[in-house]
Structure formats: structure tokens, C-alpha cells
Amino acid sequence: MKVALGGIVMDAGQAVISIYDHGFLYGLGLFETFRTYGGRAYLLERHLRRLEAGCLSLGIRYKADQTALEASIAKLLQANELKDGYVRLTVTAGDGGLGLPVGDYEQPQELILMKALPPYQAALYEHGRELRLLHTKRNTPEGEIRLKSLHYMNNIIAKRELAASDASPGAEGLMLSGDGLLTEGIVSNLFFAQDGIIRTPAVDTGILPGITRERVLELARAAGFQAEEGHYSWNQLLGADEIWLTGSVQELVPVTRLSGTDGTRVQVGKGTGAGIGVGYESARNAARFEVDAEAGTAAGPITRQLLKAYRSDTMRSK
């Protein structure tokens, strides 16, 4: 694949960063992942705003040139023979020698990686995926809020736990805070709806303030929904009518099955179709219960409405 380092498009094997780069030595760097629609990066301005704010807090002197970045993304799409792509923009602190920094980083490195989008799976958005509760806790942010940093060990440990479990293929893992509050998935933010109210964990639980999460909250409120950010428990999630996950690449993905750390599976909400014997009222009053996880599961109406609104928004942004 072709990549762009410092604004120059080249073969991936030609891209070189110093072994003294503090992104490598100390994890001092940030990244953004997003996708293109019709060749244009969606919500790029918001991603760059978050990236710049994070760099400022770390003393990395980086100012994004959105016009130049858009040009590089267009060149990479063409060079990689892609109509649209999955994009990762990384900013590393740059060469700082061996030892902790004594001042700001004046020469950061900017790297753009790209790959093909995952194949579209209509069944995923119709029947949803499993969300597995993990033993791995969401660590607390190093600073005031969580940054999308190169220090990704917590997520990787969670991913390894999920891979070693008996969760279904394509399942996402859910981490709780040290206080037992709902936080987020390994690579996604969490939403659920209960009695018509949309809820998502607050940023002070230690979650990443996701760009897609932010936009979905705006779209939900614009559609007339009451949307709240707060502190919620696993038992509250068990009683949800609908659950979905958000991320820049997969958009809004419904969750139709929950599973506990012991593997016990729970169907989300009332469900649709045949084979459903337990409704959400039972789930609300129980720590767990078992049902046929594959029977009659389908995305709920709020999830469908917001996904439609989100996709319409991506089309308007072209």
C-alpha cells in the first residue's frame, strides 16, 4: 500500500521514522481513524480539532493543514486504487533523543495510512452483533480526558481477552470502569435506549469522546429524542430496549445479544419474530437470564432511524 509521510506519497516500505521518535519510545503521539464517502473524509474538521487539542496538551507543536491533508487523502485513494478507504492519520512527537522531554516537541511527524474498507455486511446492521462484558477494566485517562493516543495497551489486553472467550465471531468487548460503570467497547462508543430515552456513558467515566458519538447525539436531539450522558450499570444495560455501538468506520451497529463474563447470553429488548420467550421487563429485574441468542433478533426502530439519519448526513457532507 501507498502511505503519506510528511505530505509525500510513497510505498509503505519506504516510510522511515527515527528509532528516537518519542512516539516509539514513550507512546507520545495521537491518531485519528475515519473513512471517506465519495472520496471525501467525513467529519474531518472535527477529527483534526480533537487531534490538535490533544497535541497541545502533550506539548506537540502540530497544526493541521486540512486542505493539504484532503489532497494527500485523494492522492492515496488514487495510488491505492480505492474509491473510498479506511484512513488513519497519526502524529508522533518526533525525534526527542533518549530520555524524557525537557520542552515541547517542535518537529512532529505526520503519517497517513490507508486500507480498503471492510466488506459491507447487510446482516450486521439488520441482526446486530454480540456485546461481551469483559473482566478487563477501562483504565483511567492519563490526563483530564482520554486521548486517542499511541499508548493502546488497555485496548489490546481487552482484545486478547475477547479473542480467548467463547464470544461469537465479530463480537465486540465491553469494559467497565474501576467503579463498575459502563464505559465503552474496545473500538467503539456505547449507546442504549430505554423507555424512549437515549443514554450513553459520560466522558468522565474515562471513555474516548468519540467523533461519531458526538454526531449521533446531535442527530438524536435534532430528531426530537431525549438524549442523556451519565453513569450507568451493567444491570441497566440488561434492561435496555435497544443497544448500539458507534465508530467512524462501521457507523452505528446494533447490539442484539449481550453476554456476561461467564458466557451467559441475553437477548436485547423485546426482540422481534418467533422464538423469543423473555422480554426486557424480566431482564430489568435480573442480573442475567438465558434465551436463544439467535432467535428473532433484529435492530430496533431507534437504531434504524439514527443509522438512516447518519448515512443521510454523510451524503450531504460530500
Disulfide bonds with the S-S distance in Angstrom:
none
